[in-house]
Amino acid sequence: MQCPGCGAAQLAQAGYTQRCPACDGAWIDEQVLVGILQERTSSLVDLPWQPRDPDRERACPACQQAMQPVKLGTVALDRCATHGVWFDARELAELLAQAKLFKHEPKPGEHQGLLRSIAKLFGG
């Protein structure tokens, strides 16, 4: 996949991400991002994507369609809802520093419903 940030390099596998060796940007599948944030917070997370004005249009490296410019916390990102999220250099570290902002806050009665479901599974 070609880097959507600088366009100068092919992305290379680096752990759970695809990294650009030229600009140090990172491409991450959204479910992997959720897992990383959940591990960081030791909690379930919600990702409150907020639309933002684009600084420039970027194409998804997987499907070549225009990505949606979004904000997560205070970090401006580009997102393809089907394939993943693009992080320019240092944006992933910035987002990880804000991980606690994305902790899932249960709605009233949500825990009781989950506990009932678990009890039913075990014949309770």
N, C-alpha and C positions, 0 to 999 in steps of 0.2 A: 504494500500500500504506500502511496505517495504521501508525504507530509502535508497536511492541510495548513500548517502554520507558515512555513517558509517555502514549501514546494521544491526544495533543493535536494531532498534525500528520501530514500525509502525508509519506512519505519522498521525497526528491528525489535524483536521480542526481548523484553527486559522484565523478568518476573511476571507479574499479572498485567503489565502494561505493554504497549508498543511504543517505543521511544524513537525520537528523531535525533540522530547523532549530530546533526548540524545546528539545530536551534534548541535542543533539549526539551522540546514539547513532548506531551504524552497523550496517547489514545487509550481510553479505558472503556470496556463494556460497562454499561450502566449497572448490571447486576453485580459485577465485580466491585464497582465503586461502592455499592450498598454494603457488600460484605466487608470491605476495608473499613468503612465508617462504623459498621456494627462492631467489628473487632476493636476499633479504636475507643469506642464508647462503652463497650461491654453491655450494649443495649440495642433494641430494635431502633431503626431510624426511619424517618420520613424525609423525602427530598422535596422541599417546597420550591420547585422551579418557578422563577419569575421571569417574564419576558423583559427584554431590554432592547434599546436601540442598537442596531448593528454598527460596529466601527468599520467593518468590511465583511463582505459575504465570503464564506468558506464552504467548500464542498466536502461532504462526508468522504473519507478515504475508502470506504467500503462500497458505497452505491453512487457516489458522485453527485447526489442531490444536495441542494443548499441546506446547510445546517441552521437550526433555530438559534438565534442569539439569546442567551438566558443568563440569569444570575442565580447563584446558589450561595446563600449568606451574602458576603460582600464581594464574592469572586465572579467576574464576568467570564462566561464560558461559551462554547459553541456545542450544540447537542443535536445528534440525530437520534430521535426517539427509538428507532429500530436497531441501530448499530453501536452507538456509544457517545462518549463525551470527549471533546478535545480540551486539553489543558496546555496553555503556553508555559514556558519555563517559569518555575517557582509557584505557579497557581495551584498545583496539587498540594504542595507543602502548606500554602496559605489556607486551602480548604481543610486539610487535616487538622490544622491548628484551631479551626472553628467547629470541629466535629460534634462537640457537645450541643451545639445549637440545633442539631438535627435529631436529637433523641425523640423517640416516639412517646408522646404523652397520651396515655390511655384515656378513652372517653369514659364517663360515668357508667359503671356496670360492665365494662369490657372485660375486666379480669374475671368476674363471676361467670360470664358467658364462656370464657375460655376454660375455666376450671370445670364447669358443667360438661363441656365437650370432652375434656380429658377423662372425667369420671365415667362418662358413657362408654368411652373406648375400653375402659377396664371393668365394665360391668357394674358401675356404681350408680 
